[in-house]
């Protein structure tokens, strides 16, 4: 079963029932059950027949937050070309780190996840979080010559 293929110690496997499958015909799905711990796929290994005439020329790893909605599926990685064994590294994305604001992190696949810079001029990026370095005061040089008005204090 598909569940056994993804259950530690990962000694089992899954094989499609079709032969010469049409695109989209053979697929393996894993569903996270509400109330159970979630999971994240970081690497997938796909093995095919040794004969190139029995191999897929393109394979995709897709994910969805809502499997009942066919339009919510997103392609994460695509591998192309005939090969008996393919490994797919799944890079981390900004959405995987909802509490981080700035800087960059290793994506786990040789690239990086870019979060950008802090919006406030008195903010600094520390451990990928924007931290206020002190709010601007009325004596700040940025306000010189102002008689009235509204302006941010540098910590957005």
Secondary structure as UniProt FT lines:
FT   HELIX           2..5
FT   TURN            8..9
FT   TURN            23..25
FT   TURN            34..35
FT   STRAND          43..47
FT   HELIX           52..54
FT   STRAND          58..63
FT   TURN            67..68
FT   HELIX           70..72
FT   STRAND          74..80
FT   STRAND          85..89
FT   HELIX           94..96
FT   TURN            98..99
FT   STRAND          103..106
FT   STRAND          112..116
FT   TURN            121..122
FT   STRAND          123..126
FT   TURN            127..128
FT   STRAND          129..132
FT   TURN            138..139
FT   HELIX           141..143
FT   TURN            144..145
//
